[in-house]
């Protein structure tokens, strides 16, 4: 499937532009540069790899007791 993108329901993401947090599932694109997230606040497209490299991602916990 999407290489480094894990089969998770979503991620907590911090936008590198407006610095606001949001929760989203990765958008699957036809190439790695098209895989990522769309910030609901400023509408910036955040590529998955760039967000991962800059430590702006955190997988959502699957354990609801945590």
N, CA, C and O atoms as a Tripos MOL2 file, in Angstrom:
@<TRIPOS>MOLECULE
protein
  264   263    66     0     0
PROTEIN
NO_CHARGES

@<TRIPOS>ATOM
      1 N           0.8290   -1.1860    0.0000 N.3       1 UNK1
      2 CA          0.0000    0.0000    0.0000 C.3       1 UNK1
      3 C           0.8660    1.2390    0.0000 C.2       1 UNK1
      4 O           1.5910    1.4420   -0.9740 O.2       1 UNK1
      5 N           0.8480    2.0930    1.0300 N.am      2 UNK2
      6 CA          1.4830    3.3960    0.9940 C.3       2 UNK2
      7 C           2.8790    3.4600    1.5520 C.2       2 UNK2
      8 O           3.2590    4.4960    2.0960 O.2       2 UNK2
      9 N           3.6730    2.3980    1.4450 N.am      3 UNK3
     10 CA          5.0640    2.4670    1.8890 C.3       3 UNK3
     11 C           5.1770    2.6580    3.3850 C.2       3 UNK3
     12 O           4.8670    1.7470    4.1530 O.2       3 UNK3
     13 N           5.6260    3.8590    3.8180 N.am      4 UNK4
     14 CA          5.8460    4.1290    5.2310 C.3       4 UNK4
     15 C           4.5600    4.4140    5.9900 C.2       4 UNK4
     16 O           4.5640    4.3900    7.2210 O.2       4 UNK4
     17 N           3.4570    4.6830    5.2940 N.am      5 UNK5
     18 CA          2.2030    5.0160    5.9690 C.3       5 UNK5
     19 C           1.5930    3.7400    6.5110 C.2       5 UNK5
     20 O           1.3220    2.7990    5.7660 O.2       5 UNK5
     21 N           1.3820    3.7210    7.8110 N.am      6 UNK6
     22 CA          0.8550    2.5480    8.4790 C.3       6 UNK6
     23 C          -0.6610    2.4890    8.3210 C.2       6 UNK6
     24 O          -1.3030    3.4970    8.0230 O.2       6 UNK6
     25 N          -1.2200    1.3170    8.5200 N.am      7 UNK7
     26 CA         -2.6550    1.1170    8.4710 C.3       7 UNK7
     27 C          -3.2720    1.5520    9.7980 C.2       7 UNK7
     28 O          -3.6110    0.7140   10.6330 O.2       7 UNK7
     29 N          -3.4130    2.8340    9.9850 N.am      8 UNK8
     30 CA         -3.9960    3.3790   11.2010 C.3       8 UNK8
     31 C          -5.1920    4.2260   10.8260 C.2       8 UNK8
     32 O          -5.3400    4.6350    9.6740 O.2       8 UNK8
     33 N          -6.0440    4.4880   11.8030 N.am      9 UNK9
     34 CA         -7.2250    5.2860   11.5300 C.3       9 UNK9
     35 C          -6.8740    6.7420   11.3130 C.2       9 UNK9
     36 O          -7.6070    7.4500   10.6230 O.2       9 UNK9
     37 N          -5.7850    7.2070   11.8750 N.am     10 UNK10
     38 CA         -5.4220    8.6010   11.6830 C.3      10 UNK10
     39 C          -4.2200    8.9990   12.5120 C.2      10 UNK10
     40 O          -3.6020    8.1820   13.1960 O.2      10 UNK10
     41 N          -3.9120   10.2700   12.4270 N.am     11 UNK11
     42 CA         -2.7660   10.8320   13.1290 C.3      11 UNK11
     43 C          -3.1590   12.1640   13.7470 C.2      11 UNK11
     44 O          -4.0420   12.8620   13.2490 O.2      11 UNK11
     45 N          -2.4920   12.5010   14.8300 N.am     12 UNK12
     46 CA         -2.5070   13.8610   15.3310 C.3      12 UNK12
     47 C          -1.3770   14.5580   14.6030 C.2      12 UNK12
     48 O          -0.2360   14.0980   14.6390 O.2      12 UNK12
     49 N          -1.6830   15.6670   13.9420 N.am     13 UNK13
     50 CA         -0.7240   16.3730   13.1050 C.3      13 UNK13
     51 C          -0.6490   17.8300   13.5570 C.2      13 UNK13
     52 O          -1.6620   18.4210   13.9300 O.2      13 UNK13
     53 N           0.5520   18.4050   13.5250 N.am     14 UNK14
     54 CA          0.7010   19.8370   13.7460 C.3      14 UNK14
     55 C           1.0900   20.4580   12.4180 C.2      14 UNK14
     56 O           2.0660   20.0430   11.7930 O.2      14 UNK14
     57 N           0.3280   21.4520   11.9890 N.am     15 UNK15
     58 CA          0.6040   22.1110   10.7120 C.3      15 UNK15
     59 C           1.8930   22.9130   10.8240 C.2      15 UNK15
     60 O           2.0460   23.7000   11.7570 O.2      15 UNK15
     61 N           2.8330   22.7270    9.8780 N.am     16 UNK16
     62 CA          4.0770   23.4940    9.9290 C.3      16 UNK16
     63 C           3.8890   24.9630    9.5540 C.2      16 UNK16
     64 O           4.7900   25.7730    9.7720 O.2      16 UNK16
     65 N           2.7480   25.3110    9.0020 N.am     17 UNK17
     66 CA          2.4870   26.6950    8.5960 C.3      17 UNK17
     67 C           1.7880   27.4820    9.7030 C.2      17 UNK17
     68 O           2.3110   28.4980   10.1620 O.2      17 UNK17
     69 N           0.5970   27.0180   10.1410 N.am     18 UNK18
     70 CA         -0.1710   27.7620   11.1460 C.3      18 UNK18
     71 C           0.0500   27.2280   12.5580 C.2      18 UNK18
     72 O          -0.3980   27.8450   13.5240 O.2      18 UNK18
     73 N           0.7380   26.0850   12.6930 N.am     19 UNK19
     74 CA          1.1000   25.4630   13.9740 C.3      19 UNK19
     75 C          -0.1080   25.0260   14.7890 C.2      19 UNK19
     76 O           0.0040   24.8320   16.0000 O.2      19 UNK19
     77 N          -1.2550   24.8670   14.1500 N.am     20 UNK20
     78 CA         -2.4390   24.3840   14.8470 C.3      20 UNK20
     79 C          -2.5060   22.8710   14.7180 C.2      20 UNK20
     80 O          -2.1850   22.3250   13.6630 O.2      20 UNK20
     81 N          -2.9180   22.1920   15.7780 N.am     21 UNK21
     82 CA         -3.0440   20.7320   15.7180 C.3      21 UNK21
     83 C          -4.3620   20.3260   15.0590 C.2      21 UNK21
     84 O          -5.3610   21.0410   15.1360 O.2      21 UNK21
     85 N          -4.3390   19.1590   14.4090 N.am     22 UNK22
     86 CA         -5.5660   18.5830   13.8630 C.3      22 UNK22
     87 C          -5.3920   17.0730   13.7800 C.2      22 UNK22
     88 O          -4.2720   16.5670   13.8400 O.2      22 UNK22
     89 N          -6.4940   16.3630   13.6440 N.am     23 UNK23
     90 CA         -6.4920   14.9160   13.5220 C.3      23 UNK23
     91 C          -6.9730   14.5660   12.1260 C.2      23 UNK23
     92 O          -7.9990   15.0720   11.6710 O.2      23 UNK23
     93 N          -6.2320   13.6970   11.4420 N.am     24 UNK24
     94 CA         -6.5980   13.3540   10.0710 C.3      24 UNK24
     95 C          -6.0380   12.0010    9.6810 C.2      24 UNK24
     96 O          -5.0530   11.5310   10.2480 O.2      24 UNK24
     97 N          -6.6790   11.3890    8.7090 N.am     25 UNK25
     98 CA         -6.1460   10.1960    8.0660 C.3      25 UNK25
     99 C          -5.3150   10.6530    6.8800 C.2      25 UNK25
    100 O          -5.6300   11.6700    6.2620 O.2      25 UNK25
    101 N          -4.2640    9.9200    6.5510 N.am     26 UNK26
    102 CA         -3.4380   10.3180    5.4040 C.3      26 UNK26
    103 C          -4.2200   10.2420    4.0970 C.2      26 UNK26
    104 O          -5.0150    9.3250    3.8910 O.2      26 UNK26
    105 N          -3.9900   11.2070    3.2240 N.am     27 UNK27
    106 CA         -4.5410   11.1920    1.8800 C.3      27 UNK27
    107 C          -3.5850   10.3500    1.0480 C.2      27 UNK27
    108 O          -2.3830   10.6110    1.0240 O.2      27 UNK27
    109 N          -4.1140    9.3490    0.3710 N.am     28 UNK28
    110 CA         -3.2850    8.5000   -0.4830 C.3      28 UNK28
    111 C          -3.1890    9.1310   -1.8610 C.2      28 UNK28
    112 O          -4.2090    9.4370   -2.4800 O.2      28 UNK28
    113 N          -1.9830    9.3250   -2.3390 N.am     29 UNK29
    114 CA         -1.7780    9.8760   -3.6700 C.3      29 UNK29
    115 C          -1.0950    8.8740   -4.5670 C.2      29 UNK29
    116 O          -0.6880    7.8000   -4.1240 O.2      29 UNK29
    117 N          -0.9690    9.2320   -5.8340 N.am     30 UNK30
    118 CA         -0.3580    8.3250   -6.8080 C.3      30 UNK30
    119 C           1.1610    8.2470   -6.6640 C.2      30 UNK30
    120 O           1.7830    7.3150   -7.1720 O.2      30 UNK30
    121 N           1.7600    9.2190   -5.9740 N.am     31 UNK31
    122 CA          3.2020    9.2330   -5.7260 C.3      31 UNK31
    123 C           3.4250    9.6800   -4.2870 C.2      31 UNK31
    124 O           2.5340   10.2620   -3.6680 O.2      31 UNK31
    125 N           4.6030    9.4110   -3.7600 N.am     32 UNK32
    126 CA          4.9040    9.7330   -2.3680 C.3      32 UNK32
    127 C           4.6840   11.2120   -2.0570 C.2      32 UNK32
    128 O           4.2300   11.5510   -0.9640 O.2      32 UNK32
    129 N           4.9980   12.0880   -2.9970 N.am     33 UNK33
    130 CA          4.8430   13.5250   -2.7340 C.3      33 UNK33
    131 C           3.3850   13.9530   -2.6260 C.2      33 UNK33
    132 O           3.1020   15.0480   -2.1410 O.2      33 UNK33
    133 N           2.4460   13.0990   -3.0740 N.am     34 UNK34
    134 CA          1.0230   13.4090   -2.9900 C.3      34 UNK34
    135 C           0.3540   12.7640   -1.7870 C.2      34 UNK34
    136 O          -0.8570   12.9000   -1.6130 O.2      34 UNK34
    137 N           1.1180   12.0640   -0.9510 N.am     35 UNK35
    138 CA          0.5660   11.4280    0.2500 C.3      35 UNK35
    139 C           0.7700   12.3670    1.4220 C.2      35 UNK35
    140 O           1.8810   12.8380    1.6620 O.2      35 UNK35
    141 N          -0.2890   12.6360    2.1440 N.am     36 UNK36
    142 CA         -0.1440   13.5310    3.2820 C.3      36 UNK36
    143 C          -1.4660   13.9550    3.8720 C.2      36 UNK36
    144 O          -2.4310   13.1910    3.8750 O.2      36 UNK36
    145 N          -1.5090   15.1700    4.3710 N.am     37 UNK37
    146 CA         -2.6450   15.6840    5.1140 C.3      37 UNK37
    147 C          -2.9930   17.0920    4.6400 C.2      37 UNK37
    148 O          -2.1150   17.8380    4.2060 O.2      37 UNK37
    149 N          -4.2550   17.4500    4.7230 N.am     38 UNK38
    150 CA         -4.6940   18.8090    4.3820 C.3      38 UNK38
    151 C          -5.1140   19.4720    5.6850 C.2      38 UNK38
    152 O          -6.0180   18.9930    6.3700 O.2      38 UNK38
    153 N          -4.4550   20.5740    6.0250 N.am     39 UNK39
    154 CA         -4.7680   21.3000    7.2520 C.3      39 UNK39
    155 C          -6.1620   21.9070    7.1200 C.2      39 UNK39
    156 O          -6.4240   22.6260    6.1550 O.2      39 UNK39
    157 N          -7.0600   21.6350    8.0640 N.am     40 UNK40
    158 CA         -8.4080   22.2020    7.9880 C.3      40 UNK40
    159 C          -8.4440   23.6890    8.3560 C.2      40 UNK40
    160 O          -9.4470   24.3640    8.1250 O.2      40 UNK40
    161 N          -7.3620   24.1880    8.9220 N.am     41 UNK41
    162 CA         -7.3250   25.5850    9.3670 C.3      41 UNK41
    163 C          -6.8410   26.5140    8.2560 C.2      41 UNK41
    164 O          -7.5250   27.4770    7.9100 O.2      41 UNK41
    165 N          -5.6630   26.2300    7.6940 N.am     42 UNK42
    166 CA         -5.0850   27.1270    6.6730 C.3      42 UNK42
    167 C          -5.0910   26.5030    5.2750 C.2      42 UNK42
    168 O          -4.7090   27.1540    4.3030 O.2      42 UNK42
    169 N          -5.5260   25.2380    5.1720 N.am     43 UNK43
    170 CA         -5.6450   24.5200    3.8940 C.3      43 UNK43
    171 C          -4.3140   24.1110    3.2710 C.2      43 UNK43
    172 O          -4.2810   23.6960    2.1120 O.2      43 UNK43
    173 N          -3.2190   24.2200    4.0180 N.am     44 UNK44
    174 CA         -1.9230   23.7960    3.5110 C.3      44 UNK44
    175 C          -1.9070   22.2800    3.3600 C.2      44 UNK44
    176 O          -2.4190   21.5660    4.2220 O.2      44 UNK44
    177 N          -1.3230   21.7820    2.2710 N.am     45 UNK45
    178 CA         -1.0940   20.3530    2.1160 C.3      45 UNK45
    179 C           0.2300   20.0320    2.7940 C.2      45 UNK45
    180 O           1.2620   20.6180    2.4680 O.2      45 UNK45
    181 N           0.1950   19.1030    3.7340 N.am     46 UNK46
    182 CA          1.3840   18.7100    4.4870 C.3      46 UNK46
    183 C           1.7830   17.3060    4.0230 C.2      46 UNK46
    184 O           1.1100   16.3380    4.3790 O.2      46 UNK46
    185 N           2.8500   17.1690    3.2440 N.am     47 UNK47
    186 CA          3.2840   15.8380    2.8060 C.3      47 UNK47
    187 C           3.6210   14.9480    4.0070 C.2      47 UNK47
    188 O           4.2180   15.4020    4.9830 O.2      47 UNK47
    189 N           3.2310   13.6860    3.9170 N.am     48 UNK48
    190 CA          3.4520   12.7380    5.0160 C.3      48 UNK48
    191 C           4.9320   12.6830    5.4010 C.2      48 UNK48
    192 O           5.2660   12.7690    6.5830 O.2      48 UNK48
    193 N           5.8130   12.5410    4.4230 N.am     49 UNK49
    194 CA          7.2370   12.3800    4.7290 C.3      49 UNK49
    195 C           7.8060   13.6190    5.4070 C.2      49 UNK49
    196 O           8.6120   13.5010    6.3300 O.2      49 UNK49
    197 N           7.4020   14.7990    4.9660 N.am     50 UNK50
    198 CA          7.8890   16.0390    5.5810 C.3      50 UNK50
    199 C           7.4050   16.1360    7.0310 C.2      50 UNK50
    200 O           8.1660   16.5280    7.9150 O.2      50 UNK50
    201 N           6.1500   15.7830    7.2730 N.am     51 UNK51
    202 CA          5.6170   15.8250    8.6320 C.3      51 UNK51
    203 C           6.3410   14.8170    9.5220 C.2      51 UNK51
    204 O           6.6440   15.1120   10.6780 O.2      51 UNK51
    205 N           6.6160   13.6310    8.9870 N.am     52 UNK52
    206 CA          7.3290   12.6090    9.7580 C.3      52 UNK52
    207 C           8.7580   13.0510   10.0510 C.2      52 UNK52
    208 O           9.2460   12.8760   11.1670 O.2      52 UNK52
    209 N           9.4330   13.6220    9.0530 N.am     53 UNK53
    210 CA         10.8150   14.0700    9.2320 C.3      53 UNK53
    211 C          10.9260   15.1910   10.2630 C.2      53 UNK53
    212 O          11.9210   15.2810   10.9820 O.2      53 UNK53
    213 N           9.9090   16.0390   10.3340 N.am     54 UNK54
    214 CA          9.9370   17.1870   11.2500 C.3      54 UNK54
    215 C           9.2750   16.8690   12.5890 C.2      54 UNK54
    216 O           9.0650   17.7690   13.4020 O.2      54 UNK54
    217 N           8.9420   15.5930   12.8270 N.am     55 UNK55
    218 CA          8.3410   15.1500   14.0870 C.3      55 UNK55
    219 C           7.0280   15.8950   14.3700 C.2      55 UNK55
    220 O           6.7810   16.3320   15.4940 O.2      55 UNK55
    221 N           6.1990   16.0320   13.3370 N.am     56 UNK56
    222 CA          4.9110   16.7010   13.4800 C.3      56 UNK56
    223 C           3.7490   15.7160   13.5190 C.2      56 UNK56
    224 O           2.5880   16.1250   13.5390 O.2      56 UNK56
    225 N           4.0570   14.4070   13.5290 N.am     57 UNK57
    226 CA          3.0300   13.3650   13.5200 C.3      57 UNK57
    227 C           3.0460   12.5640   14.8020 C.2      57 UNK57
    228 O           4.0950   12.3330   15.4050 O.2      57 UNK57
    229 N           1.8690   12.1510   15.2010 N.am     58 UNK58
    230 CA          1.7550   11.1910   16.2850 C.3      58 UNK58
    231 C           0.5680   10.2980   15.9620 C.2      58 UNK58
    232 O          -0.5530   10.7880   15.8330 O.2      58 UNK58
    233 N           0.7970    8.9800   15.8290 N.am     59 UNK59
    234 CA         -0.3340    8.0850   15.5380 C.3      59 UNK59
    235 C          -1.3690    8.1510   16.6360 C.2      59 UNK59
    236 O          -1.0320    8.2660   17.8140 O.2      59 UNK59
    237 N          -2.6380    8.0770   16.2470 N.am     60 UNK60
    238 CA         -3.7000    8.0310   17.2360 C.3      60 UNK60
    239 C          -3.5990    6.7260   17.9920 C.2      60 UNK60
    240 O          -3.2820    5.6880   17.4110 O.2      60 UNK60
    241 N          -3.8620    6.7740   19.2680 N.am     61 UNK61
    242 CA         -3.8020    5.5760   20.0970 C.3      61 UNK61
    243 C          -4.9630    4.6500   19.7520 C.2      61 UNK61
    244 O          -6.1100    5.0870   19.6590 O.2      61 UNK61
    245 N          -4.6600    3.3790   19.5660 N.am     62 UNK62
    246 CA         -5.7300    2.3940   19.3430 C.3      62 UNK62
    247 C          -6.3440    1.9550   20.6650 C.2      62 UNK62
    248 O          -7.4350    1.3850   20.6830 O.2      62 UNK62
    249 N          -5.6530    2.2150   21.7700 N.am     63 UNK63
    250 CA         -6.1230    1.8120   23.0950 C.3      63 UNK63
    251 C          -6.9220    2.9460   23.7030 C.2      63 UNK63
    252 O          -6.3470    3.9610   24.0960 O.2      63 UNK63
    253 N          -8.2260    2.8000   23.7880 N.am     64 UNK64
    254 CA         -9.0940    3.8630   24.2900 C.3      64 UNK64
    255 C          -8.9780    4.0290   25.8120 C.2      64 UNK64
    256 O          -9.4720    5.0160   26.3590 O.2      64 UNK64
    257 N          -8.3310    3.0750   26.5050 N.am     65 UNK65
    258 CA         -8.1730    3.1690   27.9620 C.3      65 UNK65
    259 C          -7.0010    4.0520   28.3550 C.2      65 UNK65
    260 O          -6.8890    4.4380   29.5190 O.2      65 UNK65
    261 N          -6.1310    4.3780   27.4180 N.am     66 UNK66
    262 CA         -4.9280    5.1570   27.7190 C.3      66 UNK66
    263 C          -5.2350    6.6090   28.0210 C.2      66 UNK66
    264 O          -4.3220    7.3890   28.2930 O.2      66 UNK66
@<TRIPOS>BOND
     1     1     2 1
     2     2     3 1
     3     3     4 2
     4     3     5 am
     5     5     6 1
     6     6     7 1
     7     7     8 2
     8     7     9 am
     9     9    10 1
    10    10    11 1
    11    11    12 2
    12    11    13 am
    13    13    14 1
    14    14    15 1
    15    15    16 2
    16    15    17 am
    17    17    18 1
    18    18    19 1
    19    19    20 2
    20    19    21 am
    21    21    22 1
    22    22    23 1
    23    23    24 2
    24    23    25 am
    25    25    26 1
    26    26    27 1
    27    27    28 2
    28    27    29 am
    29    29    30 1
    30    30    31 1
    31    31    32 2
    32    31    33 am
    33    33    34 1
    34    34    35 1
    35    35    36 2
    36    35    37 am
    37    37    38 1
    38    38    39 1
    39    39    40 2
    40    39    41 am
    41    41    42 1
    42    42    43 1
    43    43    44 2
    44    43    45 am
    45    45    46 1
    46    46    47 1
    47    47    48 2
    48    47    49 am
    49    49    50 1
    50    50    51 1
    51    51    52 2
    52    51    53 am
    53    53    54 1
    54    54    55 1
    55    55    56 2
    56    55    57 am
    57    57    58 1
    58    58    59 1
    59    59    60 2
    60    59    61 am
    61    61    62 1
    62    62    63 1
    63    63    64 2
    64    63    65 am
    65    65    66 1
    66    66    67 1
    67    67    68 2
    68    67    69 am
    69    69    70 1
    70    70    71 1
    71    71    72 2
    72    71    73 am
    73    73    74 1
    74    74    75 1
    75    75    76 2
    76    75    77 am
    77    77    78 1
    78    78    79 1
    79    79    80 2
    80    79    81 am
    81    81    82 1
    82    82    83 1
    83    83    84 2
    84    83    85 am
    85    85    86 1
    86    86    87 1
    87    87    88 2
    88    87    89 am
    89    89    90 1
    90    90    91 1
    91    91    92 2
    92    91    93 am
    93    93    94 1
    94    94    95 1
    95    95    96 2
    96    95    97 am
    97    97    98 1
    98    98    99 1
    99    99   100 2
   100    99   101 am
   101   101   102 1
   102   102   103 1
   103   103   104 2
   104   103   105 am
   105   105   106 1
   106   106   107 1
   107   107   108 2
   108   107   109 am
   109   109   110 1
   110   110   111 1
   111   111   112 2
   112   111   113 am
   113   113   114 1
   114   114   115 1
   115   115   116 2
   116   115   117 am
   117   117   118 1
   118   118   119 1
   119   119   120 2
   120   119   121 am
   121   121   122 1
   122   122   123 1
   123   123   124 2
   124   123   125 am
   125   125   126 1
   126   126   127 1
   127   127   128 2
   128   127   129 am
   129   129   130 1
   130   130   131 1
   131   131   132 2
   132   131   133 am
   133   133   134 1
   134   134   135 1
   135   135   136 2
   136   135   137 am
   137   137   138 1
   138   138   139 1
   139   139   140 2
   140   139   141 am
   141   141   142 1
   142   142   143 1
   143   143   144 2
   144   143   145 am
   145   145   146 1
   146   146   147 1
   147   147   148 2
   148   147   149 am
   149   149   150 1
   150   150   151 1
   151   151   152 2
   152   151   153 am
   153   153   154 1
   154   154   155 1
   155   155   156 2
   156   155   157 am
   157   157   158 1
   158   158   159 1
   159   159   160 2
   160   159   161 am
   161   161   162 1
   162   162   163 1
   163   163   164 2
   164   163   165 am
   165   165   166 1
   166   166   167 1
   167   167   168 2
   168   167   169 am
   169   169   170 1
   170   170   171 1
   171   171   172 2
   172   171   173 am
   173   173   174 1
   174   174   175 1
   175   175   176 2
   176   175   177 am
   177   177   178 1
   178   178   179 1
   179   179   180 2
   180   179   181 am
   181   181   182 1
   182   182   183 1
   183   183   184 2
   184   183   185 am
   185   185   186 1
   186   186   187 1
   187   187   188 2
   188   187   189 am
   189   189   190 1
   190   190   191 1
   191   191   192 2
   192   191   193 am
   193   193   194 1
   194   194   195 1
   195   195   196 2
   196   195   197 am
   197   197   198 1
   198   198   199 1
   199   199   200 2
   200   199   201 am
   201   201   202 1
   202   202   203 1
   203   203   204 2
   204   203   205 am
   205   205   206 1
   206   206   207 1
   207   207   208 2
   208   207   209 am
   209   209   210 1
   210   210   211 1
   211   211   212 2
   212   211   213 am
   213   213   214 1
   214   214   215 1
   215   215   216 2
   216   215   217 am
   217   217   218 1
   218   218   219 1
   219   219   220 2
   220   219   221 am
   221   221   222 1
   222   222   223 1
   223   223   224 2
   224   223   225 am
   225   225   226 1
   226   226   227 1
   227   227   228 2
   228   227   229 am
   229   229   230 1
   230   230   231 1
   231   231   232 2
   232   231   233 am
   233   233   234 1
   234   234   235 1
   235   235   236 2
   236   235   237 am
   237   237   238 1
   238   238   239 1
   239   239   240 2
   240   239   241 am
   241   241   242 1
   242   242   243 1
   243   243   244 2
   244   243   245 am
   245   245   246 1
   246   246   247 1
   247   247   248 2
   248   247   249 am
   249   249   250 1
   250   250   251 1
   251   251   252 2
   252   251   253 am
   253   253   254 1
   254   254   255 1
   255   255   256 2
   256   255   257 am
   257   257   258 1
   258   258   259 1
   259   259   260 2
   260   259   261 am
   261   261   262 1
   262   262   263 1
   263   263   264 2
@<TRIPOS>SUBSTRUCTURE
     1 UNK1         2 RESIDUE 1 A UNK
     2 UNK2         6 RESIDUE 1 A UNK
     3 UNK3        10 RESIDUE 1 A UNK
     4 UNK4        14 RESIDUE 1 A UNK
     5 UNK5        18 RESIDUE 1 A UNK
     6 UNK6        22 RESIDUE 1 A UNK
     7 UNK7        26 RESIDUE 1 A UNK
     8 UNK8        30 RESIDUE 1 A UNK
     9 UNK9        34 RESIDUE 1 A UNK
    10 UNK10       38 RESIDUE 1 A UNK
    11 UNK11       42 RESIDUE 1 A UNK
    12 UNK12       46 RESIDUE 1 A UNK
    13 UNK13       50 RESIDUE 1 A UNK
    14 UNK14       54 RESIDUE 1 A UNK
    15 UNK15       58 RESIDUE 1 A UNK
    16 UNK16       62 RESIDUE 1 A UNK
    17 UNK17       66 RESIDUE 1 A UNK
    18 UNK18       70 RESIDUE 1 A UNK
    19 UNK19       74 RESIDUE 1 A UNK
    20 UNK20       78 RESIDUE 1 A UNK
    21 UNK21       82 RESIDUE 1 A UNK
    22 UNK22       86 RESIDUE 1 A UNK
    23 UNK23       90 RESIDUE 1 A UNK
    24 UNK24       94 RESIDUE 1 A UNK
    25 UNK25       98 RESIDUE 1 A UNK
    26 UNK26      102 RESIDUE 1 A UNK
    27 UNK27      106 RESIDUE 1 A UNK
    28 UNK28      110 RESIDUE 1 A UNK
    29 UNK29      114 RESIDUE 1 A UNK
    30 UNK30      118 RESIDUE 1 A UNK
    31 UNK31      122 RESIDUE 1 A UNK
    32 UNK32      126 RESIDUE 1 A UNK
    33 UNK33      130 RESIDUE 1 A UNK
    34 UNK34      134 RESIDUE 1 A UNK
    35 UNK35      138 RESIDUE 1 A UNK
    36 UNK36      142 RESIDUE 1 A UNK
    37 UNK37      146 RESIDUE 1 A UNK
    38 UNK38      150 RESIDUE 1 A UNK
    39 UNK39      154 RESIDUE 1 A UNK
    40 UNK40      158 RESIDUE 1 A UNK
    41 UNK41      162 RESIDUE 1 A UNK
    42 UNK42      166 RESIDUE 1 A UNK
    43 UNK43      170 RESIDUE 1 A UNK
    44 UNK44      174 RESIDUE 1 A UNK
    45 UNK45      178 RESIDUE 1 A UNK
    46 UNK46      182 RESIDUE 1 A UNK
    47 UNK47      186 RESIDUE 1 A UNK
    48 UNK48      190 RESIDUE 1 A UNK
    49 UNK49      194 RESIDUE 1 A UNK
    50 UNK50      198 RESIDUE 1 A UNK
    51 UNK51      202 RESIDUE 1 A UNK
    52 UNK52      206 RESIDUE 1 A UNK
    53 UNK53      210 RESIDUE 1 A UNK
    54 UNK54      214 RESIDUE 1 A UNK
    55 UNK55      218 RESIDUE 1 A UNK
    56 UNK56      222 RESIDUE 1 A UNK
    57 UNK57      226 RESIDUE 1 A UNK
    58 UNK58      230 RESIDUE 1 A UNK
    59 UNK59      234 RESIDUE 1 A UNK
    60 UNK60      238 RESIDUE 1 A UNK
    61 UNK61      242 RESIDUE 1 A UNK
    62 UNK62      246 RESIDUE 1 A UNK
    63 UNK63      250 RESIDUE 1 A UNK
    64 UNK64      254 RESIDUE 1 A UNK
    65 UNK65      258 RESIDUE 1 A UNK
    66 UNK66      262 RESIDUE 1 A UNK
